[in-house]
Amino acid sequence: MNSVVTFARKAVKFVAKKYKPYRFKPLKPRGALTRPLGAHLSVEIFAEKPGQYPVVHITAEAHGKIRALVAACHLEIAWLSPTKVTPDGQVVIYDVLVPHQVCTAGSTIKLETEAVDGEDLLLCELMNQGKHQMIKDLICWGHSHVNFGTFPSPTDEEQTMDYLRRMHGMGKTRFVRVIANKGDDLFASLYLLDEGKAIHHAPIKAEPSDVKLWRAWARREVRKKVTEKICPPPAYYEDGVFEYFHGYAPGSTQIVRQGSPPLQTTGAQPATATIGVTQPCPPIPQK
């Protein structure tokens, strides 16, 4: 009997020792000035005084034009805005100018051919009107994200870097990037070129605007200056993989339409009522 009890006690101790719950041991500190391996550096810069950073001001006229343009165009339309720099470093966007441009649902570029350059054409119009100061004040680029969020995309960053190089070469001290959408959201990035700093989500003070006053103007600008580039559906390779190649399908046609009338197509070819031209697209290279 004693042997049975002794065996039972040993069995209970063995099971309790083998299957006891694991307790995590705390890691030893590496030191107050040493980052743990794999940790990522995070730097936060904040103002010593509230309101220390410059503010992006938008006048009622500029605000109304931005809202009207975004509402009137179903593409990512872009604009240039003359902007004043105040003595204390604030910026004031006071107008909106629309250059000739080529737009899609996800990108916008200036219209540039052998005969026409969208920005050059806009500058020539301003010079003919004697608006030389407005030309000097063109330090703001804005565009629409239609129904998407107003965060900048990689394409936006590339376009911004191009503008920054040009602004820096002209000796400008400020540059502003504005992104808007149909939900009346605004995102501003303020670049302090003389300090080498960029303020994203810069504070915005936009004066109240009546978008109805600028709807007719916006429709005219879109109709006259926006060229829509429409690409056909994507291609299927022989292995059944669904892929794009710069938005073109092999052996297909790139349809370019000017103006805002609705596009009528039959299959992959534009109908007779379509306004615009067609251009052959490059074929997809074989894998």
Order of alpha helices (4+ residues) and beta strands (2+ residues): alpha-beta-alpha-beta-beta-beta-beta-alpha-alpha-beta-alpha-beta-beta-beta-beta-alpha-beta-beta-beta-beta-beta-beta-beta
